[in-house]
Amino acid sequence: MALFGKKKSESAAGQPGEWYYCIRHGKVEEGPECKATDRLGPYPSAAEAARALETAHDRNEVWDKDPDWSDDEGEQSR
């Protein structure tokens, strides 16, 4: 009997058009090939998946400057 109602063949199968970036292997993949802890995505295109590290870096820069997401107690605006 399959756990969580998924057949073994469905557990790793991706959807056509879902793109991921594997940080372990440094490659773009269609559908999830590598385990979730090693990948970023899904992205709507291979080109966007290829920019995954740059996108994550850009988002982190914005969040680091957002006072609502600050870890420092004196800087929080809530």
FENBEL-V393386 format. One line per field, one symbol per residue. ss: DSSP state (H for helix, E for strand, - for the rest). A space follows every 10 residues. Layout:
BEGIN
ss->???
END
This chain:
BEGIN
ss->--HHH--HHH H-------EE EE----EEEE -----HHHEE EEE--HHHHH -HHHHHHHHH HHHH--HHH- --HHH---
END
